[in-house]
Amino acid sequence: MKRTNWTKKLTVLLAAICVALAALSAFTPAGAQEWLLQVEGIPVSRAVYCYFLSEALRDAKQKDLLKADGSPKDLPALRRDVSARCVEFIAVNSELRAMEIPVDQVLKSQVAEQTAFYWRVFGRYYSSIGVNKQTLNTILTGQAARDQLFRAIYDAGGTKPTPEAALEAYFYENFVAYEGVRVFRTVLLEDGKEKDMDIPQAAVLRQTLVDFVEAANESGDFFGVAQEERFAEALSYGMPSVTVVKKGAGDMTDENVERIRSLAADKIELLDMPGVFLVARGVNMREAPEEYYQGYRAECLKALKSGEFAAAIKELRGKFRADENVSAAQRLYKEWVW
């Protein structure tokens, strides 16, 4: 992350962020103006700090790092985590400013919609921890800026652009598509629940699907045959549709992904997979790159560069000094976790 005139740009940037955070305090309840942390002299308000504390506690719970009463097993580690999140929030925006990259207007619009949704669903919770809608919007904008910084580095035209050939190679190696219908080997009970078919039931279904594949290949009308009364029920009234699957996604083994890759585009086949029959033909995604490759290009870029970017962000955070308001932090943690 190369900088030019860094000292001057950082000074201007820090002043701008300081004004923005100061403005946020006008929308927070009494006492919320008290800063909990300073990053390069920029005070992080109680509202902003509380947001990142709530996120850190949520992640700690998922990692089994909380005690039965909800307090952290390692309070100093939790405080370091919150501090790192606050530093990253400021550092990422600083880096974008240093690179003279304005916040994308489409991104702002998306964040506004996201904020409205989060506030509608979780507004009561955010209010309970001292985070108002204005603060939430600012934080979500800052977090979205992380994706913008990622693209500014690794996307086409970035400071370290990823070769298009590498992205295409990753896509065609890891993604495959088919046109077909998945038929689950389950039966519906009277109480509305489902159970797995027994062996005879599964055998009957399989034979019906074998007949369907034969009829569809003979007629050349995949959709028309799927609507015929003798096959529609067996297909659960599903119609053939195009589906893209990815290796390692978890919903299908890599072995079955490769079986789908081997499907011909001009022949319908029946594949027997765990818990499901797949009646399908292959799709040549190279014939429609705008529809397939371009739709997953961003995912491929993240898959290839997320690790490198995480290391770069860690290095960037290390260039920013953070100072905690110890007494204020202790009061807050007593309210939250003790």
C-alpha positions, 0 to 999 in steps of 0.5 A: 500500500504505497503512499505519497505525501502520506504525512500531509494526507494523513493530517487532513484525513484525521481532521476530517474523521475527527469532525465526522466522529464529533458530529456523531456525538450530537446524536447520542445520549448523554454520556455517549460523547465520552471517548473510550479509545483514541486512534492517532489522536482521533477519539472513538466515541462510546457509541462507536466503541459499543458497536464493535464491543457487541461484535467482538462479544458475538464472535467470542460467544461463537468461539466459546470464549465466554463464561456462563454469565456472558463475561469473557474468559479473557477480558484483556484479549477482548479489549485488544480485539475491540481496539483492533476493530476500531483501529481497522475502521479508521485505518481502512478509511484513511488508506482510501483517502490516502489513495484519493479514492472517493466513496462509491456512490452505489456503495453509499446507496447500498449501505443506506438500504442496509442501514434501514433494514438493520435498524428496522429489524435490530433497532431496539437492540442497537438503541439498548447499547447506545448506537443510533441509526446515524452511528450505524450508517457511519460504521456500515459505510466504513466497513463497506469501504473495506471491500472498496479498498480490496478492489482498489488494490487487487481488481483491474486497474488496482495497485496490485491487479490480479491477472484476468487469466488467473481469475478465469482459471480459478472460475472454470476449475472450481465452478460447474453448471448443469440444467436439470432437476433435483429429486429428493428421496423422501416421502411426505407424511400425513403430519406434514413431515418428511422421511427418507424413502425405503429401498423399494420406494427409492427403486420405483422412483429411480426407474421412473426417472430412468424412463423420463431420461430416455423419453426426454433424450428421444424427444429432445424436449426436456421441459415438455417431457417434464410436464407430462403427467406420468413424470411430473409427480416423480419430479415433484412438479419441478422444472429443469433450471440452470444451477451453478455449483462450486467445489468445497461449498459444502452442499455437494462433494467435490467428486459429485461436482466433477461428475456434473462437469463430465455431463454432456450439454446435448444429453440428459443423464441420471446421477445418483447422489446421497439423498437425491437423484439429479436428472441433468445435462451439462452447461458450457459456461464458456459460451456465455461468460457474461452470464456465468464468469462475470457473475462470479468474478468478484467471488473468485477475486476474493477467493484468490486474494482474501488471505493476502488482503487480511495480511495487508490489513493487519500490517496497516493496523500496525501503523496506527497507534491506539490509546485506551481511556482506561477508566472509561473503559473499565466503567463500560466493561462493568456495565457490559460483561461483569 
